[in-house]
Amino acid sequence: MGDKANTHPGAAGRATAADHPASVRNVVLVGHSGSGKTTLVEALALTAGAVNRAGRVEDGGTVSDYDDIEHRQQRSVQLSLVPVEWDGIKINLLDTPGYADFVGELRAGLRAADAALFVVSASDGVDGSTRMVWEECAAVGMPRAIVVTHLEAARADFEEMTRICAEAFGGDDPDAVLPLYLPLHGPQAPDGHAPVTGLIGLLSQKLFDYSTGERKESEPGEDELPLIEEARNRLIEGIIAESEDETLMDRYLGGEQIDVKTLIEDLERAVARGTFFPVLAAAPAADGARQGIGTVELLELVTRGFPTPLEREAPSVTTIDGEPRQLKPCDPDGPLVAEVVKTSSDPYVGRVSLVRVFSGTLRPDETVHVSGHGLTDRGHEDHDVDERIGALSAPFGKQQRALTHCIAGDLACVAKLSRAETGDTLSAKDDPLLMEPWQMPDPLLPLAIQAHSKPDEDKLSQGLARLVAEDPTMRLEQNQQTHQVVLWCLGEAHADVALERLRSRYGVQVDVVPHKVSLRETFAEKAAGRGRHVKQSGGHGQYAICEIEVEPLPGGSGIEFVDKVVGGAVPRQFIPSVEKGVRAQAARGVAAGHPLVDVRITLLDGKAHSVDSSDAAFQTAGALALREAAADARIHLLEPVAEVSVLVGDEYVGAVMSDLSGRRGRVLGTEQTGGGRTLVRAEVPEIEIGRYAVDLRSLSHGTARFHRAYARHEPMPAQVAERIRQQAQDG
């Protein structure tokens, strides 16, 4: 690892196709927004010789955050792959957005990776959302390491940050989270801050000086060794505790000097098993420097301590019919099984799919089977088609470097898969298979939109279809009751990016309009109405009279029509006409323009004319009768109520319950779930939780999650209903 005496220079930086899974490392970078993930990726690429200066590829442009939207927003909004080479190993660095709205991109990165680097800012600490991702990785046993950045900040304290990380990530075993290096500080500046100029290895007891822009190794002075003795002893004990050799601790406690080579080998095994989580420090290269502080150590940790794809258990695979299929782990010669982890659109190439190959080998110009993931409930079209893939390439900023193949364990970009969407499975056309999809969060923030103009209207449906094909965390809804087009997003930033992509990528300008919930109406009491439609203006006239009675029914009953006409007052052929008329009026509403439900409408009597009565006349009379009955009765406005479950840290339970009550919610109960979290269950009117995804994030500092599901419609309070009716009249 990076603590060994020798160093290994980076390769020339040209990411090529890997020839064996053992020579691949897939690493995802995780951390809150602003923690320095993208800067770290660029520093690693510089050290590995992949760029000619910090963040720049040879013909200009950055290796990460190259999207125009990212430039404008000054933050990552999508998953980026940056492949580099170090010591003969291909490292696929997956840079993820840190903002909560783009957690779908983060989950895609976790799916594609075999290990994770948690990037923590020395000036900001560890936030709640980063802790939650750590727990997700722990649940699946993913190996992890921690990188402390922003050491140049005035109040940065590496030792204190290490203690915080051990507290946040160590759980019951804080000694599983320990530093491998301590920072070396240069001369103190006038403001009292001493900049970090290098690192000292706790195991090798070597100094690694980066002050000249390149890593130089030297022996520490006699006065420097005592400074690391306590941290070194604790690290050795932590490594030994995780060692597979049970006699090692007894030997160490007995005074035996354990060979550094043995310690490093045990450390590497413990990291790969996901039982020890080293803390490292990193800083970007200064202007003109070739190596950033700690980048060599990080690259060595990744190549020697992180597992190969061969050590990862592949997700479950079935045939198209659902029969389980057993595959050898990461076999380049096995049946083809690959997964689309990200989909994007290029104005020149078209749709580009970032693919992780789990079995077999993917080659350009071959025909593969694309299995849809069944997200039809999110506006995605289900599909099972054969497609011929285009070129394979490795992304590097806006460039695409051609690959001859992509073996199991590696990642590549595939061009011209016109039907493939994020989450789809690619397999051999004569042996189609389907991978178990990864879990995605539900989008819970509604964004109602409409085309800005007629030309935009013509392009809107295609633009929206492409948008949801790229992003499985976005749901498209064509609401038949409110007649709105609704994009369900994860938050405001997610919605902003969706609108920007519609405009810039697909040339569709849309207007955001207030989101409507599907209100309904019902009778609060029994009422009667008479519909009289009599017109005579020369020639064939119109004549229809009907009398009805309306009475409320229990919720969920719908509309029930009963015929109690006696003596042929309404001819039999016109009874269905009356029913059609009252049902049409019920669909249009009788008070505020919302559908009428849960009533029994009984036709009692009426009159007809032998010449002037008609189907149309009795439809009109039926509608008039229902309106008259409503005019003399109390009408309840029904609103949808959602069952809401909020998983929140114990310290925020009171605030969440108070907030739900303020939204006219009824708290049904709480349940301890362990890990310092509580599940709060409540029923809340949907009209009150339109922006709950945003408000809850603010209330809980990004640590809470919630789920909502439709429960029923129930009467709205009189004062709220009156406000809705007034808005309908004003509109």
N, C-alpha and C positions, 0 to 999 in steps of 0.2 A: 504494500500500500504506500501512500505518500510518505510514510515515516521511514522508508528504507533509505539506505545511504545513497544509492544511485538514483538517477532520474532518467526518464525516457522521453526523448523529444517527440513532438507531434508529427504526424504524417503530413504530407503536402497539402492536405485539406480537401482533396477531391473525394467526396463520398462515392464509393463504388458499390456494386452489388456484392453482398456477403456470400461466401461459398459454403459456410457451415454455421449452424445456429450457435455453436460455442464461441464464435467470433463476433457476436452481436450483443449489445446491451441496450435495452429500451428503458429510458428513464424519464419520468414525468416530474416537472417542477411545480410545486404546490406552495401557495402562500397568499396572504391578503394583498389587495390592490396597493401598489406602491412599495412592496417589500423588496423589489429589485430583481425579480425573476428574469425579466427580459434582458436587463443589463448583465446579469450573471451569464445567461446563455451566450451573449455576444462576447463576453470576456473569455469564456471557455472556447468558443470558436476561434478567437484570436490566438490563444495559447496553443491550440491544436493546429494552427497554421491554415485554418480554413478561410480567414479573411486577412486583408492587408493592413487594416487598422480597425480600431474598435467598432464592431457592428457593421462593417462595410464589406461587401463582396467585391471581387476584383473589378467589376465594371460598374460599381456604384450601387447604392441601395442597401438597406439594412437586412440582416438575416432573419429578423423577427419583427413583429409589428409593422409589416410592410403594406398593410391594407390602408387605403386612403382614409377610411373612417377612423382607424386607429391613430393615424397622424393627426386628424382633426380633434379627436377626443383625448389624445395624449394618454391612452391606456390600451391594454390588450382587450379585445372583444372576441377573439377566436383562438382556437387551438392552432399552434404553429409547430412544424417539425423542422428541426435543424440537425442534419446528420454530420458528424465529424468523425475523425479517426485518431486513435491514440494507441501507440504501442501495438499496432496490428489489429486493434479491435475497433469495429464500427459502433459508434455510440449514437443512437437516435435520441436526441434531446427534444422532449415535448413540452413546449412552453404554454402554460394555460393561463387564462384570465383569472385575476384574483377577486374581481367584483362578483357579488352573489348572483346578479342577474344572468351571468354567463356560466352557471354551474353545469349546464349541459355540456359545454366544451371541456370543463374540468373532468366530468365523468367519462367522456370519450377518451381523454388522455389517460385516465386511470385504467380504462379497458385495454388500451394499446400498450401500456407499460408493464414492466416486470418489477420495477422498484421505483421509489419516490424520493426526491430531494425536497424537504420542507424548508422553504426560504423564509427566514425570520429577520425582521429589521431590528437592529440594536437600539434604535430610537423609538420604535413603536410597540415592540413586544409581541405577544401571541394573542390573537383575537379569537373569539368564540367559534367562528366558522372554521378556522384552521384546526382547532381542537376537534371539531366534528368530523372533518375529513380524516384526521389522524385515526380516529376511532373506526371509521369505515375501513381504512387500510389495515388496521389491527384485526378487524373481524375476518378478513380474508388472508391474514398472514403476510401481507406485502412488506418486503424489506424496506427500511427507511433510514435516512440520515438527515441531519439538520445542518443548515448552512446559515450562519449569522452574517448579515450584510450591514451596510451603512456604519461601518466602524469609524468612518471619518467624521461622524456627527459629534457635535461638541460634548454631549452628555452620554455618548456611547460607552457602555461598560460590558466587556465580553464576559467577565466572570459572573456578573449579576445576571446577564442574559442566559448564560448556561444554567444557572440555578433555576431561573424561571422556566426554561425548557424542560428541565428534569421534573419540575413540579407539575407542568402542564401535560407532559407526554409520558412520564415515567410510571404513572399510576402507582401500583403497590411496590414498584421496584425502581426508585429514582437512580440507583447505581447502574441501571441499564442505559442511561442517557448521560454520557460523559464526553468531555473534549479530548480530541487526539492531539491538539496543538494549543499553545497559548500564544497570543499576539506579542510581537516585539514592537516597542515604541521608540520612535526617534526623539530628537531633542524637543524640549517643551517650547511651544510657541508663546508669544507675548500674552495671548488670551488664556494661557494655562493649559491648553490642549496639546497633548503629545501625540502626533500622528503615528499610525501603525505602519511600520516599514518592513515587517517580515513576520515569520513564525518560528517557534521553537518546538521541535518534535518531542513529545513526552516519552515515547518509547525509545527512540534512537538517541535522544539527547543531542540532537544536531540543530544548528541554527540555519534557517533558510531565509536569506536576506533578499528582498525584492526592491531595495531602494534604488538600484541602478536600472530598473526596468526589466531585468531578467533574474531568474532565481539563481542565487549563489549559496552554496553549502559551506558551512564552517563549523569549527568546534566552539562550544560555549566557554566563556571564561569561568574561573573558579567562583566568582561572585554571582554568576547567573544560575548555576546548578541548584543552590538551595531554594531559589525562587520556584522551582518546578517540582521539588521533591514530594510535597504533599499531594499535588495533583497527579503526579506520576504513580505514586503508590496506590492511590484510589483507582486510577485507570487499570493498573495491573490486576488489582483485586476484582474489579468489575469484569475484566476479560476472563480471568480464571473462573469466576463464578458461573460464567456462561460456557465454559469449556466442556467438551465431551469427555475429557480426562478427569475422572473424579479424584485421582491421587494428586493432581497438580496443586490444589489448595493446601493440602497437608505438607507438601514439599516446600511451598512458598512460606507458609507459616513457620515451618521448621528452620527457616533461614537460608534455604537453597536459592541461589540466583538462577531464575528461570531465563533460559536463552531467549533473546529478543526475537529471533526467527520463529521460535515456537509460539511466542505471544502473538506475533503478527499473523501467523497461520490460524491460530484460534480466533483471533479478532475477525479475520476475513470470513471464517465459517459462521461465526455468530451473527455477523451482519447479513450474510446471505440467507441464514435461517430466519431472520426477522426477530431475533431475541436480544440483540444489542444495537443501539442507535447512536452512532458517533456524532459528535458536534464538531463542525469545522468552521473556519472563518474565511471570508472571501471579500475582496474589494476589486473594482475594475482597474484596468491598467491606466496609468497616467498618460498624458499626451506623449506620443512617441515611444512609449514602452511596448514591449512585445508580450509581456506576461503580467496578468493581474495577480494581486496577492492571493495565495491559496488556490489558484486555479490548477496548478500542477498536482497539488495534493488531492483536489477533488477528482480530477481525471483518473488518478491512480486508484482512488477509492472505488470509482465506478467500474473500472476495468478489472480490478482484482477482488473487490469485496461484494459487488452486486451480482446477483445470479444471472446465469444465461437463460435464454428462452427455454432450454431443455429442462430447466428446473421448475417451470411453471406448469401447473395443471390446466389444460385447455377447458374452456367453457363447454357445457353439455351440447352434444350434437345429436340431431335426429334426422331421419329421412323426412321427405315432404309429407308423408302420411303419419308422422309422429312416432315412428319406431326408433328406439334408442340405438345409437351407433357408437361403438367403441373404437377409438383411434389411438395409435401410438403417440406419445407426447412429441410434438414438434418434429415430425418426420418429413424431411424434404422429398422423400420418395413415396410418401403416402398419398391418399386421395386428397384432392384440392379442397381446402376449407379456408376461406378468407372472409374478413368482415370489413365493411365500409365503416370507418370510425368518424369520417368527416366528409361532407360534400360541399363543394364551392363552385362558383361559376366564374369562368374567365372569359372576357369579351372576345378573345381571339381563339382560344382552344375549345370553349364550351364548358360543359360540366366536367369537373375534375374530382375524382374520388380518392381520398387517402385511405389506404387499405393496410390492415395488419393480416399477414398470412400466418395461420395457426398450423396448417398441415399442407404438404405438397409443395409445389413450386409454380409460381405464376409467371407466364411468359407473354411477351407482346403478341398481338394479332391472333390470339387463340379465342375460341368461342367458349364462354362460360355461362352457367346458369345463375340467374339473379333471383334470389328468393326474397320476397317482400316480408316485412316484419309484422304485418297485421295491425298497424296503428291507424286503422280506418276511423276510429273514434276521435282522432285528432285531425281529421281532414286529409289524411294520407291515402292515396289510392293503393289498394292491395294489388300485388303483382307477383307473377312467377313466369319469367321470360328468359329466353336465351339471347345473349348479346355478345357481339365480338368486341373485345377490348382493343383500345388503341395502344399508344406507346406507354411504356413504363418509365418513370423518372423519379429522381430524388429532388425534392424541393430545396431551394436555397434562396430565400428572399423571393423575389418575383421570377427568378430563373427556375428552369426545370432541366436537370441534368439527366440525360438518357441512361437507362439501365438495361442490361441484357436479360435480366431475370430477377425474381424476388423469391427467396426461399422461405421456408417455414421459420418463423421467429423474426423476420425482417419486416420493414414497412416500405411502402412505395406509393407513388401517385399513379393513378390509372386514368387515362383520357378516354373520352367518348363513350362512357357508360351512360347512355341517355335516360335509362329508366331506374338506375340504381339510386337509392336514397340512404341517408345515414342510418346505420343499424342493419342494413341488408347483408345477406350471406352470398358469397360467390363460391361456386363449386363446379365440378366437371359437369358438362351438359348431359352426359350419359350416366351420371351418378349424383343427382341433385341432393343436397343436404341443407339443413337449416340449423343455425346456431341459436342457442338460447339468448334472447336480447338482454342487454344490460338495463338496469333500472334507471329511469329518468324521472325527475321531479315533475309534478303536475303544474302546468301554467295556470295561475289563479288570478291574474290581473287582466280584465277585459279591456280591449281597445276597439271601439266601434269606429269603422271607417266607411267613407264613400268616395267614389271617383270624383276628382275635381272638375272634370269636363268630359264631354262625349268621347274624345279620343282616348282619354285615360280609362274610361269605362270599358272600351273595347279591349284594352290590354290588361285590365285589372285581374281577371280570373287566372290568366297564364302567369302573371307576376306572382300572385299569391301561391299558386301551386308550386312554383320553383322555390319560393321562400320557405314553405313548410317542408319541402323535400330536403332542403339543406339543414333544417333545424328541427329535430324531433321534440324539442322542448316547447315548440310553438304549436298551438292548436287553432285550426280554422273552423269557424262555425258560421253556417248560413241559417240564422234563426228565422224559422217560418212564422213564428208568432209575432215577433217585433219587426220582422222584415229588415233586419240589420245584418251586415257582414261584420263579424267580430273576430279579431285576432286575440287569442288568449296568450299572454306573455308572462314572464317570470318577474318583471319589475319595469320601472319607468325607463331605465337605461336600455333594457332589452327591447322595449317598444320603440325607443328612439332609433336604435340601430335598424330595426325592421323597416321603419318608415324611410330611413336614409337609403337602405338597400333597394327598396321599391323604386325610389326616385333615381338613384345614381346607376344601379345595375340594369333595371328593367324599364326605366323611362316612364314610370307610373307616378303621377302626382295624386295624392289622396288628401282628403280633409278628415280630421278627427271630429266625431260628433258625440254628444252625450250617450252613454250606454244605457239601454233600457232593459228593465227586467220584465218578465212576462206576467203582468198583472191579469187578474180575472175578476169577474163580477158575479154576484148571486143575489137572490131575493132573501131578505131577512125575515119576511113574513108572507102569509098568503095574500094574493091580490087577484083582481079580476080586470079584464080589459075587453073593449069592444072595438073591432076594426071595421070601419065602414069605407068602402071604396066604390063610390057611385059617380059615374061621369057619363053625361049625354051631350054630345056636341054635334049631332047630325050623323047619320049613318050608324055603323055598328058601335055601340056604347060599351061601358064597362060597369059590371054590377057584381059586388061581392060583399057580404056582411058575415062576420063570425064573432062569436063570443067565446072567450077562453078564461080559464082559471090557472093561476101559477102558484105553486107551493114549493118551498125549499126542500131539498133532499140532503142526506149526509154527504160529506166531502168525498170526492172521487166517483160520484154517481153519474156525472155527465148530464146529458139532456134526455129526458124521457118524455115521449109524446103519447097521449092517451086520447082515443076517440070515444066520446059518450053522446054523440049526436043521436037523437031518436026522431022517428017520423020522416026522415029524409029531408030535414031542413037544409042540410048541406048535401048535395048529391054525392054519391059514393066516389065518383070520378074526381071530385075536387078535394076530398079529404087529404090525399098526399100533397096537393098543392098548398093547403094551409100549413101542413107540416114543413114543407120545403121553405115556405115563407118565414115561419117562426125560427127555423134553424138558421136561415141566412141572417136574420136580424140578430139572433143570439151570437153568431160569429162576429158580427160587427160591434156588439155591445149595446147596452141600453142606457148607460149613465156617463162613462168617461171614455168610451171607445175601446174597451177591453172585452174579450170573449165572455159570454154568459155561460156559467156552468152550474151543475148540481141543482137542477130544478125539474119539476114535473109540470108539463104544460098539457092541460086537458081542454079539448075542444068540446064545448057544451051545446052550442046552438049556432044558428046562422040563417041567412036567407040567400036565395039564388034567383036568377032571372032566366027564363027559358031561352032567351036569345042573347042577352048581353053578358051573361056569366062566362068566365073563361079561366083557364089555368093561371094565366098571368094576374088576373084580377084577384083570385083567391090567395095567390102568393103575397100580393101587396096587402090584402086585408089581414092576413095572418101577421105580417110584420107590424102593421099599424096597431093591431090588438096587443101585441107584446109590448110595444112602446107605451101604449096607454096604461097597461098594467104597471109598468115600471114607474110611470109618472106619479102614481098614487101610492107607491110602496117605498119602504126603506130598502135601499140597495147597499149591500156590503161590497166593498172593494177587497178582493183577496190578493194577498201577496205571497210569493214563494218564500218558504222558510228552509234554511239549510242546516243540516247537522254539521257542526264544526268541531274538529278535534285539533287541539293545539298542544304540541310537545314543546315544553319550555323549561328552562333552568329554574330550579326552586326559588332563586332569588327574585324572579320576575312573575311568579304565580299570582301574587296579589294584584299587581299592575294589570296583568292580562285579564283576570276575572273582573276587575273594576271597569276596564275598557269594554269588555263584552257586554256588561250590564248597561253601560252607557249607549250601546248600540241596540237597545231594546232586546238584548239577548237573555235567555234563560240558561243559567249554568246548571247542568244536570249532575255534575259530579267531577271528582278528581281521582287520579290513580297514580301512585308512585311507580315509576318504570325503572328505577335504579340509575346509577351514574349521576346523581344529583339532578334528575329531571322529573317532571310531573306532566301527566297527560290531563289536560282540561277539556271536558266535553260540554258542549252547549248547543242550543238551538238559537239561531240568529236570523232575522229577516234578511234576505239576499240584498235588498235595496240598501242595507246598512253596511255591507262588507265588500262593496265594489272595489275599494282601494285598500282592503285589509292586508293584502300582500305587502304593500309599501309601509303601511302604518305599523304592522307587527314587527317588521324588520327594524324600524326605528325604535319601537318600544323595548325590544329585547336585545338591541345592539347586534342584530344579525344572527342570534343564536337559536331562535325559535323556528319551528316549522308547523304548518297547519294543513289540514285536509278538509275539504267541504264536499257535501253530497246533498242532493235535493231530498227533502223530507216530505213536504206537502205544501198546499196553499191554505192559508187561514186568514180570517178577517183582519183588516188593517185598522189600527186605532182611528177614531173618528177625525181627530184633528189632522192626522197625517193624510188620511183619505181625502179630506176637504182640500188640502194643499195640492194633491195630485189632480183632483177634478178642476181646480182653478187653473192649474198649469195647462191642462188639456183645453180648457175654454180659451185661455189666452193664446194658446198655440194655434 
